[in-house]
Amino acid sequence: MSIEIKDVTYIYDQGTPSESTALSHVNLTIQKGEFVGIIGHTGSGKSTLIQHLNGLIRPTGGQVICDGEDIFAAPTGVKKKKELRALQAAKMKRVRQKVGLVFQYPEHQLFEMTVAGDIAFGPKNLGLGEEEIERRVDQAMAMVGLSDEYKEKSPFELSGGQKRRVAIAGVLAMQPEYLILDEPTAGLDPRGRDEILTQVQQLQKQQGITVILVSHSMEDVAKYVDRIIAMGEGRVQLDGTPREVFAHAERLKAIGLDIPQVTQLGNLLAEQGFSVPETILSLDEMQEKLLHILKG
């Protein structure tokens, strides 16, 4: 089971003087259970790409296939327009239940009077019974580390990090199989950022949810994800493990990206003649290497 992007191109304002190509012949497969990071400078195409994954944007060309189903393909054998629209709407509803998308600054979309009410909004729209809705709210709150004492609080009285958790819980209550997070730590302090991403990492490992994390922070993707997709000029420039991708410092620099600071330090050590056998990604790895150098 997977999401496949097959030769996807997307052109904004096609046929007008302001026409611009955001994605150009992109091919990707994201497997169930992966924790994927998508990086790229502003205008690289990463935000446009993720909006294709749950049908918010229709590609100008190419296919988006979710678990074997082309999400934009018109049903065959249907002649009546009303029936066709109903079938397409039902398919898109299935896709968006399966692929949950949390936008940047999702707390701006909170609107209910209580935390529980906000998290329950999606399940209610699915037509679920009260008992099932309550179960999903409790489960989603537990997943993001919110205790029961928050249920009747107003979401507008919470801290930035807590609001972010409520917004993520609202998507999780829909029980998606794929969770897309667009800059989920934007505007948070370092502690809040680490708390959110650690919770997401635990969720991915314990629940087996596929997580797709869009981030500007090279340190964050190096620490948390298993695979990095580097976007540039509307194309996939690099695709591999963090160690593989951050080994290409010059290529990343050419598309406006950097490497983690600890990786830069490791590269400087290597340039000075010290033995650094692989791309260093964490402070723990750097500490171990420095101790080895000092002992040597």
C-alpha positions as CSV (number, residue, x, y, z in Angstrom):
1,M,0.0,0.0,0.0
2,S,1.4,3.4,-1.0
3,I,0.9,6.8,-2.4
4,E,2.3,7.1,-5.9
5,I,3.1,10.3,-7.8
6,K,3.4,9.4,-11.5
7,D,4.9,12.0,-13.9
8,V,3.0,14.8,-12.1
9,T,3.2,18.3,-13.5
10,Y,1.3,21.3,-12.1
11,I,1.1,24.7,-13.7
12,Y,-0.3,27.8,-12.0
13,D,-2.4,30.2,-14.0
14,Q,-2.0,28.0,-17.2
15,G,-2.6,29.9,-20.4
16,T,-2.2,33.4,-18.8
17,P,0.7,35.8,-18.8
18,S,1.5,34.9,-15.1
19,E,1.7,31.1,-15.9
20,S,4.4,29.3,-13.8
21,T,5.3,25.7,-13.4
22,A,5.4,24.6,-9.8
23,L,5.9,20.8,-10.4
24,S,7.6,19.3,-13.4
25,H,7.3,15.5,-14.1
26,V,7.6,14.4,-10.5
27,N,7.8,10.7,-9.8
28,L,7.6,9.4,-6.2
29,T,6.4,6.5,-4.2
30,I,5.7,6.8,-0.4
31,Q,5.3,3.4,1.2
32,K,3.0,2.7,4.2
33,G,4.7,3.2,7.5
34,E,7.5,5.5,6.3
35,F,8.5,8.7,8.1
36,V,9.4,11.0,5.2
37,G,10.8,14.5,5.3
38,I,10.3,16.9,2.4
39,I,12.7,19.9,2.2
40,G,13.1,22.7,-0.2
41,H,13.4,26.5,-0.2
42,T,10.3,28.7,-0.8
43,G,9.1,28.1,-4.3
44,S,10.6,24.7,-4.7
45,G,7.3,23.0,-5.1
46,K,7.0,21.1,-1.8
47,S,3.8,22.7,-0.6
48,T,2.2,22.2,-4.1
49,L,3.3,18.6,-4.0
50,I,1.7,17.7,-0.7
51,Q,-1.6,19.3,-1.7
52,H,-1.9,16.8,-4.5
53,L,-1.7,13.9,-2.0
54,N,-5.2,14.3,-0.7
55,G,-6.8,15.9,-3.7
56,L,-6.7,19.6,-2.8
57,I,-5.0,20.3,-6.1
58,R,-5.6,18.4,-9.3
59,P,-2.4,17.9,-11.4
60,T,-2.1,19.5,-14.8
61,G,-0.6,16.3,-16.0
62,G,0.2,12.9,-14.5
63,Q,-1.5,10.7,-11.8
64,V,-1.8,10.5,-8.0
65,I,-2.5,7.0,-6.9
66,C,-3.5,6.2,-3.3
67,D,-3.5,2.5,-2.4
68,G,-4.0,1.5,-6.0
69,E,-6.7,4.1,-6.8
70,D,-6.2,7.0,-9.1
71,I,-7.8,9.7,-7.1
72,F,-8.6,11.9,-10.0
73,A,-9.6,9.3,-12.6
74,A,-13.3,9.7,-13.7
75,P,-15.5,6.7,-13.0
76,T,-16.1,4.6,-16.1
77,G,-19.5,3.6,-17.5
78,V,-21.4,6.5,-15.9
79,K,-23.2,8.9,-18.2
80,K,-25.4,11.0,-15.9
81,K,-23.5,14.1,-14.7
82,K,-25.2,14.1,-11.3
83,E,-24.3,10.5,-10.6
84,L,-20.7,11.2,-11.8
85,R,-20.3,14.1,-9.5
86,A,-21.7,12.0,-6.6
87,L,-19.2,9.2,-7.2
88,Q,-16.3,11.6,-7.5
89,A,-17.3,13.4,-4.3
90,A,-17.5,10.0,-2.5
91,K,-14.1,9.0,-3.7
92,M,-12.5,12.3,-2.6
93,K,-14.2,11.9,0.8
94,R,-12.5,8.5,1.1
95,V,-9.2,9.9,0.1
96,R,-9.3,12.8,2.6
97,Q,-10.3,10.4,5.4
98,K,-7.3,8.3,4.5
99,V,-4.8,11.1,3.9
100,G,-4.9,13.8,6.7
101,L,-3.3,17.1,6.0
102,V,-2.3,19.6,8.8
103,F,-1.5,23.0,7.4
104,Q,1.1,25.4,8.7
105,Y,-0.2,27.3,11.7
106,P,-3.2,24.9,12.0
107,E,-4.3,26.6,15.3
108,H,-5.7,29.4,13.2
109,Q,-8.4,27.0,12.0
110,L,-9.6,26.2,15.6
111,F,-13.1,27.5,16.1
112,E,-15.1,25.3,18.6
113,M,-15.6,26.4,22.2
114,T,-13.9,23.4,23.7
115,V,-10.9,21.3,22.9
116,A,-13.1,18.2,22.7
117,G,-15.6,19.9,20.4
118,D,-12.8,20.9,18.0
119,I,-11.4,17.4,17.8
120,A,-14.8,15.9,17.4
121,F,-15.7,18.1,14.4
122,G,-14.3,15.7,11.8
123,P,-15.8,12.5,13.2
124,K,-19.2,14.2,13.5
125,N,-19.1,15.0,9.8
126,L,-18.5,11.3,9.2
127,G,-21.9,10.6,10.8
128,L,-20.4,8.6,13.6
129,G,-22.4,7.8,16.8
130,E,-21.7,9.8,20.0
131,E,-19.9,6.8,21.7
132,E,-17.5,6.3,18.8
133,I,-16.9,10.1,18.5
134,E,-16.0,10.2,22.2
135,R,-13.7,7.2,21.9
136,R,-11.9,8.8,18.9
137,V,-11.5,12.2,20.8
138,D,-10.0,10.4,23.8
139,Q,-7.7,8.3,21.6
140,A,-6.5,11.3,19.6
141,M,-5.8,13.4,22.7
142,A,-3.8,10.6,24.1
143,M,-1.8,10.3,20.9
144,V,-0.7,13.9,21.0
145,G,-0.1,13.9,24.8
146,L,-3.1,15.9,25.9
147,S,-4.7,14.7,29.2
148,D,-8.4,14.6,29.9
149,E,-8.3,17.9,31.9
150,Y,-8.0,19.8,28.5
151,K,-11.2,18.4,27.1
152,E,-13.5,21.2,28.3
153,K,-10.9,24.0,28.1
154,S,-11.2,26.6,25.4
155,P,-8.5,26.0,22.7
156,F,-7.9,29.7,22.5
157,E,-6.6,29.8,26.1
158,L,-3.9,27.3,25.4
159,S,-0.2,27.8,24.6
160,G,1.0,27.7,20.9
161,G,2.3,24.2,21.3
162,Q,-0.9,23.0,22.9
163,K,-3.0,24.5,20.2
164,R,-0.8,22.7,17.6
165,R,-1.5,19.4,19.4
166,V,-5.3,20.1,19.4
167,A,-5.2,20.7,15.6
168,I,-3.2,17.6,15.0
169,A,-5.5,15.6,17.2
170,G,-8.4,16.8,15.1
171,V,-6.9,15.2,12.0
172,L,-5.9,12.0,13.9
173,A,-9.5,11.6,15.1
174,M,-10.4,10.9,11.5
175,Q,-8.0,7.9,11.8
176,P,-6.0,8.7,8.6
177,E,-3.5,6.1,7.3
178,Y,-1.3,8.9,6.0
179,L,-0.5,12.1,8.0
180,I,0.9,15.1,6.2
181,L,2.4,17.9,8.4
182,D,3.2,21.2,6.8
183,E,5.8,23.0,9.0
184,P,4.1,21.7,12.2
185,T,6.7,23.5,14.4
186,A,6.6,26.9,12.8
187,G,6.6,29.7,15.4
188,L,7.3,27.4,18.3
189,D,10.2,27.7,20.7
190,P,12.8,24.9,20.7
191,R,11.1,23.0,23.6
192,G,7.7,23.1,21.9
193,R,9.3,22.0,18.6
194,D,11.0,19.0,20.2
195,E,7.8,18.0,22.1
196,I,5.6,18.1,19.0
197,L,8.1,16.2,16.8
198,T,8.9,13.6,19.5
199,Q,5.2,12.9,19.9
200,V,4.8,12.6,16.1
201,Q,7.7,10.2,15.9
202,Q,6.3,8.0,18.7
203,L,2.9,8.1,17.0
204,Q,4.4,6.9,13.7
205,K,6.3,4.1,15.4
206,Q,3.5,2.9,17.7
207,Q,0.5,3.3,15.3
208,G,2.3,2.5,12.0
209,I,0.9,5.7,10.4
210,T,2.8,7.0,7.4
211,V,4.1,10.5,8.3
212,I,5.1,13.1,5.7
213,L,6.8,16.1,7.3
214,V,7.5,19.3,5.4
215,S,10.2,21.3,7.2
216,H,12.7,24.1,6.7
217,S,14.8,22.8,9.6
218,M,17.6,20.5,8.5
219,E,18.2,19.6,12.1
220,D,14.7,18.4,12.6
221,V,14.6,16.2,9.5
222,A,18.0,14.8,10.3
223,K,16.9,13.9,13.8
224,Y,13.4,12.5,13.2
225,V,12.8,11.2,9.6
226,D,13.9,8.0,7.9
227,R,13.9,9.4,4.4
228,I,14.4,12.8,2.9
229,I,13.0,14.1,-0.4
230,A,14.8,17.4,-1.4
231,M,12.7,19.5,-3.8
232,G,14.1,22.2,-6.1
233,E,12.8,24.0,-9.2
234,G,9.7,21.8,-9.1
235,R,11.6,18.6,-9.3
236,V,12.9,15.9,-6.9
237,Q,16.6,16.7,-6.6
238,L,17.6,14.1,-4.0
239,D,15.8,11.2,-2.4
240,G,17.4,8.9,0.3
241,T,18.2,8.5,3.9
242,P,19.2,11.6,5.9
243,R,22.8,10.4,5.8
244,E,22.7,9.9,2.0
245,V,21.0,13.2,1.3
246,F,23.2,15.4,3.6
247,A,26.3,13.8,2.1
248,H,25.5,16.0,-0.9
249,A,26.3,19.4,0.7
250,E,27.2,21.2,-2.6
251,R,24.2,20.0,-4.5
252,L,21.9,21.0,-1.6
253,K,23.6,24.4,-1.6
254,A,22.9,24.8,-5.3
255,I,19.2,24.5,-4.7
256,G,19.2,26.9,-1.8
257,L,19.4,24.4,1.1
258,D,22.0,23.8,3.8
259,I,23.0,20.8,5.9
260,P,22.7,20.5,9.7
261,Q,25.2,22.5,11.7
262,V,26.6,19.4,13.3
263,T,27.1,17.9,9.8
264,Q,29.0,21.0,8.7
265,L,31.3,20.6,11.7
266,G,31.9,17.0,10.8
267,N,32.8,18.0,7.3
268,L,35.2,20.6,8.6
269,L,36.9,18.0,10.8
270,A,37.3,15.8,7.7
271,E,38.8,18.7,5.7
272,Q,41.4,19.1,8.5
273,G,42.5,15.5,8.1
274,F,40.5,13.9,10.9
275,S,39.0,10.5,10.2
276,V,35.2,11.0,9.8
277,P,34.0,7.9,8.1
278,E,30.3,8.9,7.6
279,T,28.1,12.0,7.5
280,I,27.4,13.0,11.1
281,L,23.8,13.8,11.9
282,S,23.5,14.3,15.6
283,L,25.2,15.7,18.6
284,D,25.6,12.2,20.1
285,E,27.5,11.1,17.0
286,M,29.6,14.2,17.1
287,Q,30.4,13.7,20.8
288,E,31.4,10.1,20.2
289,K,33.7,11.2,17.3
290,L,35.3,14.0,19.3
291,L,36.0,11.6,22.2
292,H,37.6,9.1,19.7
293,I,39.8,11.9,18.3
294,L,40.9,13.1,21.7
295,K,41.7,9.6,22.8
296,G,43.6,9.0,19.6
